[in-house]
Amino acid sequence: MAIDLDRHAQIRIELLKLGVSFSDVASRAERSRSGATGCSQGRFFSHAIQAELAKSLGTTPQALFPERYDEEGNPLKHRS
């Protein structure tokens, strides 16, 4: 999985505009803040975090992270 710090920065900016932090997203996804940050950066895959990030931003995980899903919107398999 490719690291994308530019997208991470844009996600962070958009969350801040909405008054939402990575800690908030992580809490709702029942994951750690560092997990939410790492997933947003592209360091690893977490459907729960991707779903919460997308929900917070009013979009879908498939639109936010298109390279992580197939044409039908199903998550691609990733190594753990």
TIMIGU-751580 format. One line per field, with one value per atom (N, C-alpha, C): residue number from 0; atom name; x, y, z; residue in one letter. Coordinates in nm, 4 decimals. Layout:
<nodes>
k	c(NUM;...)
a	c(CA;...)
px	c(X;...)
py	c(Y;...)
pz	c(Z;...)
r	c(a;...)
</nodes>
This chain:
<nodes>
k	c(0;0;0;1;1;1;2;2;2;3;3;3;4;4;4;5;5;5;6;6;6;7;7;7;8;8;8;9;9;9;10;10;10;11;11;11;12;12;12;13;13;13;14;14;14;15;15;15;16;16;16;17;17;17;18;18;18;19;19;19;20;20;20;21;21;21;22;22;22;23;23;23;24;24;24;25;25;25;26;26;26;27;27;27;28;28;28;29;29;29;30;30;30;31;31;31;32;32;32;33;33;33;34;34;34;35;35;35;36;36;36;37;37;37;38;38;38;39;39;39;40;40;40;41;41;41;42;42;42;43;43;43;44;44;44;45;45;45;46;46;46;47;47;47;48;48;48;49;49;49;50;50;50;51;51;51;52;52;52;53;53;53;54;54;54;55;55;55;56;56;56;57;57;57;58;58;58;59;59;59;60;60;60;61;61;61;62;62;62;63;63;63;64;64;64;65;65;65;66;66;66;67;67;67;68;68;68;69;69;69;70;70;70;71;71;71;72;72;72;73;73;73;74;74;74;75;75;75;76;76;76;77;77;77;78;78;78;79;79;79)
a	c(N;CA;C;N;CA;C;N;CA;C;N;CA;C;N;CA;C;N;CA;C;N;CA;C;N;CA;C;N;CA;C;N;CA;C;N;CA;C;N;CA;C;N;CA;C;N;CA;C;N;CA;C;N;CA;C;N;CA;C;N;CA;C;N;CA;C;N;CA;C;N;CA;C;N;CA;C;N;CA;C;N;CA;C;N;CA;C;N;CA;C;N;CA;C;N;CA;C;N;CA;C;N;CA;C;N;CA;C;N;CA;C;N;CA;C;N;CA;C;N;CA;C;N;CA;C;N;CA;C;N;CA;C;N;CA;C;N;CA;C;N;CA;C;N;CA;C;N;CA;C;N;CA;C;N;CA;C;N;CA;C;N;CA;C;N;CA;C;N;CA;C;N;CA;C;N;CA;C;N;CA;C;N;CA;C;N;CA;C;N;CA;C;N;CA;C;N;CA;C;N;CA;C;N;CA;C;N;CA;C;N;CA;C;N;CA;C;N;CA;C;N;CA;C;N;CA;C;N;CA;C;N;CA;C;N;CA;C;N;CA;C;N;CA;C;N;CA;C;N;CA;C;N;CA;C;N;CA;C;N;CA;C;N;CA;C;N;CA;C;N;CA;C;N;CA;C;N;CA;C)
px	c(0.0859;0.0000;0.0907;0.0591;0.1395;0.1032;0.2050;0.1834;0.1503;0.0460;0.0016;-0.0175;0.0907;0.0858;0.0083;0.0029;-0.0767;-0.2249;-0.2734;-0.4141;-0.4402;-0.3474;-0.3621;-0.3761;-0.2929;-0.2994;-0.4345;-0.4839;-0.6141;-0.7268;-0.7204;-0.8206;-0.8163;-0.6958;-0.6799;-0.7402;-0.7128;-0.7669;-0.9195;-0.9755;-1.1213;-1.1855;-1.1222;-1.1748;-1.1723;-1.0613;-1.0499;-1.1564;-1.1879;-1.2929;-1.4271;-1.4451;-1.5700;-1.5640;-1.4498;-1.4346;-1.4170;-1.3629;-1.3439;-1.1937;-1.1491;-1.0079;-0.9900;-0.8652;-0.8368;-0.8712;-0.8585;-0.8990;-1.0482;-1.1281;-1.2735;-1.3052;-1.2412;-1.2628;-1.2220;-1.1051;-1.0552;-1.1494;-1.1994;-1.2909;-1.4172;-1.4734;-1.5947;-1.5691;-1.4460;-1.4105;-1.3570;-1.3478;-1.2932;-1.1516;-1.0723;-0.9320;-0.8498;-0.7189;-0.6318;-0.6196;-0.5821;-0.5593;-0.4469;-0.3411;-0.2292;-0.2745;-0.3699;-0.4259;-0.5017;-0.5787;-0.6530;-0.5572;-0.4526;-0.3527;-0.2808;-0.2367;-0.1651;-0.2486;-0.3747;-0.4638;-0.4840;-0.5037;-0.5214;-0.3966;-0.2807;-0.1552;-0.1299;-0.1958;-0.1737;-0.0743;-0.0450;0.0519;-0.0078;-0.1399;-0.2083;-0.3560;-0.4264;-0.5671;-0.6529;-0.7583;-0.8585;-0.9936;-1.0800;-1.2111;-1.2876;-1.2764;-1.3496;-1.3059;-1.1764;-1.1265;-1.1632;-1.1456;-1.1814;-1.3284;-1.4132;-1.5564;-1.5867;-1.5218;-1.5455;-1.4897;-1.3732;-1.3188;-1.4153;-1.4603;-1.5515;-1.6829;-1.7376;-1.8634;-1.8468;-1.7352;-1.7093;-1.7009;-1.6524;-1.6340;-1.7519;-1.8550;-1.9738;-1.9517;-1.8689;-1.8417;-1.8379;-1.7876;-1.7759;-1.6288;-1.5995;-1.4602;-1.4063;-1.4937;-1.4524;-1.4116;-1.4800;-1.4450;-1.3195;-1.3035;-1.1902;-1.0605;-1.0715;-0.9553;-0.9814;-0.9954;-1.0369;-0.9415;-0.8129;-0.7165;-0.7289;-0.8080;-0.8240;-0.9492;-1.0214;-1.1468;-1.1501;-1.2227;-1.2382;-1.3494;-1.3759;-1.4756;-1.6163;-1.6419;-1.7739;-1.7848;-1.6766;-1.6786;-1.6392;-1.5906;-1.5478;-1.4026;-1.3707;-1.2323;-1.1386;-1.0235;-0.9214;-0.8519;-0.7983;-0.7266;-0.5924;-0.5567;-0.4299;-0.3576;-0.2285;-0.1483;-0.1635;-0.1577;-0.1625;-0.0265)
py	c(-0.1172;0.0000;0.1238;0.2174;0.3389;0.4420;0.5042;0.6113;0.7391;0.8082;0.9305;1.0394;1.1096;1.2129;1.3362;1.3614;1.4744;1.4515;1.3307;1.3002;1.3050;1.2522;1.2564;1.4009;1.4892;1.6305;1.6905;1.6564;1.7089;1.6546;1.5274;1.4687;1.5403;1.5614;1.6295;1.7700;1.8429;1.9783;1.9753;1.8846;1.8767;1.8362;1.7450;1.7068;1.8258;1.8987;2.0152;2.1193;2.1404;2.2345;2.1943;2.0635;2.0106;1.9955;2.0293;2.0157;1.8725;1.7892;1.6469;1.6180;1.5370;1.5000;1.3525;1.3135;1.1718;1.0911;1.1517;1.0839;1.0545;1.1501;1.1292;1.0131;1.0141;0.9078;0.7732;0.7691;0.6455;0.5930;0.6818;0.6412;0.5773;0.6398;0.5844;0.4512;0.4338;0.3083;0.2046;0.2443;0.1590;0.1138;0.2112;0.1892;0.2995;0.2921;0.3931;0.5147;0.6282;0.7485;0.7260;0.6587;0.6317;0.5393;0.4524;0.3675;0.4479;0.5455;0.6308;0.7116;0.7630;0.8402;0.7516;0.6359;0.5434;0.4973;0.4709;0.4296;0.5446;0.6643;0.7806;0.8057;0.7808;0.8013;0.6924;0.5794;0.4681;0.3669;0.3732;0.2790;0.1395;0.1312;0.0028;0.0219;-0.0891;-0.0913;-0.1189;-0.0423;-0.0703;-0.0233;-0.1184;-0.0804;0.0029;-0.0322;0.0422;0.1887;0.2131;0.3510;0.4232;0.3572;0.4192;0.4575;0.3704;0.3985;0.5195;0.5293;0.6431;0.7732;0.7664;0.8862;0.9355;0.8430;0.8797;0.9352;0.8698;0.9164;1.0579;1.0821;1.2149;1.3216;1.2832;1.3777;1.3797;1.2997;1.2983;1.2338;1.1301;1.0595;0.9101;0.8328;0.6887;0.6502;0.5361;0.4899;0.4698;0.4249;0.3999;0.5293;0.6389;0.7678;0.8265;0.8060;0.8623;0.7858;0.6540;0.5672;0.4740;0.5266;0.4432;0.3287;0.3456;0.2398;0.1195;0.1318;0.0228;-0.0610;-0.0295;-0.0982;-0.1363;-0.2433;-0.2819;-0.2008;-0.2301;-0.1552;-0.1668;-0.2752;-0.2968;-0.2395;-0.1792;-0.1191;-0.2125;-0.3304;-0.4267;-0.4006;-0.4141;-0.3919;-0.4911;-0.4419;-0.5294;-0.6002;-0.7162;-0.7874;-0.7208;-0.7023;-0.6406;-0.7303;-0.7189;-0.7920;-0.7254;-0.8047;-0.7504;-0.7071)
pz	c(0.0000;0.0000;0.0000;-0.0848;-0.0979;0.0093;0.0639;0.1604;0.0829;0.1266;0.0595;0.1651;0.1932;0.2976;0.2530;0.1228;0.0734;0.1004;0.0708;0.0980;0.2483;0.3259;0.4716;0.5200;0.4682;0.5078;0.4700;0.3521;0.3088;0.3974;0.4314;0.5217;0.6562;0.7082;0.8372;0.8332;0.7264;0.7112;0.7080;0.6292;0.6180;0.7497;0.8224;0.9540;1.0494;1.0492;1.1381;1.1076;0.9803;0.9414;1.0022;1.0197;1.0751;1.2274;1.2859;1.4302;1.4753;1.3882;1.4169;1.4174;1.5109;1.5187;1.4830;1.4604;1.4384;1.5631;1.6804;1.8044;1.8044;1.7557;1.7466;1.6537;1.5370;1.4385;1.4972;1.5590;1.6185;1.7258;1.8089;1.9146;1.8576;1.7555;1.6934;1.6248;1.5731;1.5070;1.6060;1.7339;1.8392;1.8063;1.7612;1.7281;1.7938;1.7821;1.8418;1.7503;1.8100;1.7311;1.6318;1.6755;1.5839;1.4706;1.4995;1.3949;1.2912;1.3362;1.2434;1.1569;1.2197;1.1455;1.0443;1.0874;0.9988;0.8811;0.9051;0.7970;0.6986;0.7483;0.6622;0.5771;0.6345;0.5621;0.4583;0.4728;0.3812;0.4333;0.5604;0.6177;0.6350;0.6527;0.6607;0.6320;0.6158;0.5798;0.7035;0.7204;0.8231;0.7707;0.7396;0.6876;0.7899;0.9174;1.0215;1.0248;1.0171;1.0192;0.8911;0.7777;0.6496;0.6473;0.6997;0.7030;0.7911;0.9063;0.9961;0.9394;0.8760;0.8112;0.7035;0.6204;0.5116;0.5659;0.6662;0.7263;0.7822;0.8491;0.9056;0.7978;0.6804;0.5707;0.4731;0.5015;0.4161;0.2816;0.2772;0.1528;0.1808;0.0890;0.1069;0.1150;0.1770;0.1783;0.0366;-0.0537;-0.1917;-0.2617;-0.2317;-0.2924;-0.2276;-0.0990;-0.0261;-0.0531;-0.0662;-0.0880;-0.2070;-0.3272;-0.4413;-0.4733;-0.4465;-0.4771;-0.3841;-0.2784;-0.1820;-0.2089;-0.3163;-0.3491;-0.4966;-0.5275;-0.6675;-0.7335;-0.8590;-0.9357;-0.8786;-0.8061;-0.7464;-0.6063;-0.5577;-0.4245;-0.3117;-0.3457;-0.2443;-0.2051;-0.0774;-0.0356;-0.1028;-0.1471;-0.2005;-0.0847;-0.1101;-0.0048;0.0155;0.1427;0.1796;0.2762;0.2734;0.3725;0.5073;0.6109;0.7477;0.7900)
r	c(m;m;m;a;a;a;i;i;i;d;d;d;l;l;l;d;d;d;r;r;r;h;h;h;a;a;a;q;q;q;i;i;i;r;r;r;i;i;i;e;e;e;l;l;l;l;l;l;k;k;k;l;l;l;g;g;g;v;v;v;s;s;s;f;f;f;s;s;s;d;d;d;v;v;v;a;a;a;s;s;s;r;r;r;a;a;a;e;e;e;r;r;r;s;s;s;r;r;r;s;s;s;g;g;g;a;a;a;t;t;t;g;g;g;c;c;c;s;s;s;q;q;q;g;g;g;r;r;r;f;f;f;f;f;f;s;s;s;h;h;h;a;a;a;i;i;i;q;q;q;a;a;a;e;e;e;l;l;l;a;a;a;k;k;k;s;s;s;l;l;l;g;g;g;t;t;t;t;t;t;p;p;p;q;q;q;a;a;a;l;l;l;f;f;f;p;p;p;e;e;e;r;r;r;y;y;y;d;d;d;e;e;e;e;e;e;g;g;g;n;n;n;p;p;p;l;l;l;k;k;k;h;h;h;r;r;r;s;s;s)
</nodes>
